[in-house]
Amino acid sequence: MSLRKHADPAAERGPRSAAVLAALAFLALLVFCGFVALGTWQVERRAWKLDLIERVDARVHAAPVDAPSRAAWPQVDAARDDYRRVRLSGIFLHDRETLVQASTAIGTGFWVLTPLRVADGSLVMVNRGFIPPERRDPSARGTTPTGPVTLTGFLRMSERNGFFPRRNDPAANRWFSRELPAIAAARGLGGLGAVAPYFVDADAGPPQTWPIGGLTVIAFPNSHFVYAVTWYGLALMVALAAAYVARDERRLRRRRIGENAHSIDPESKDAAQD
C-alpha cells in the first residue's frame, strides 16, 4: 500500500499579483484606520465621561438652590443643570398626577409624578417618589399633603419617549418614561399654567410614608477604557496580520527567484548530457 504525501498548499502557490497585494494593503489600511479612529473616539468619550461625573458629583453634594423660575427656563440646560440640587415651594395638584412605570432598588412599581403650582402660577412636575402596584390608589398611601409644601430634590430634564413595546401610550394612560410635554398635554396642564421644561426628583420624606422619595440613581457607566483597548487591540491584530502577509509574500518571491535562477533550459540540459 502506497502512502500519499500531502502537499503544502502554501508551498504550491506562487506570490500574489501586484494588483491583489495593492487591494489587500488598501483594505488592511482602511480597517486599521477605522479601528484606531474608534479607539481614539473611546478615549475622548472617556475624558468627557470623567468630566461629567466630576461635575455631577459637585452638584449632588452642593447645597440646594432655588429651582429655576419661569424667566430662567430658556437657559435651563442638561449639561449645566441636570442633577442640580434645588428647592421649591407650592401646592400639589393631586388630581393631575401621573404614574410612570419604574424599576427601583426596592422593587417594581410606579413613580408618582405630580404637578406643583409655584408662587408665579406656573407648574413644576415633581417626582414625589416610588409606590408599589398595590398603592396605585391614593387612598392606599396614607396622608396626602394638601397645603403649601417646601421640598428639595434633584433637577432632572424631560425624558424621551421609549421604543416599542415600551412607548408611552397617553390614550391608555400607560407611561414608561417621564416625557413632560406628552404628560402635560395628556393631563391638560397647559390650560392651568406654563409647565417647566424640567421635573424634580424629590428627596426622601419621613419614614414609612408613600411615595418613597430619594431613590434617584446617579450612576454613569464608564467602560470606555475597555472599549478603547479593544479597538486598539484589533488595530494591532490587523497590523500584525498585514506584516505576516508581507513577510510571506517576500518569502514566496525569493523562492520564485531562486527557482528561476536554478532552472536549466532543455537545450543546455541536452548539451550537458552529451
Beta strands, then each sheet from edge to edge (+ up, - down):
strand 1: 65-66
strand 2: 85-92
strand 3: 98-104
strand 4: 107-117
strand 5: 123-131
strand 6: 149-157
strand 7: 195-202
sheet 1: 1+ 2+ 4- 3+
sheet 2: 1+ 2+ 6- 7+ 5+
end
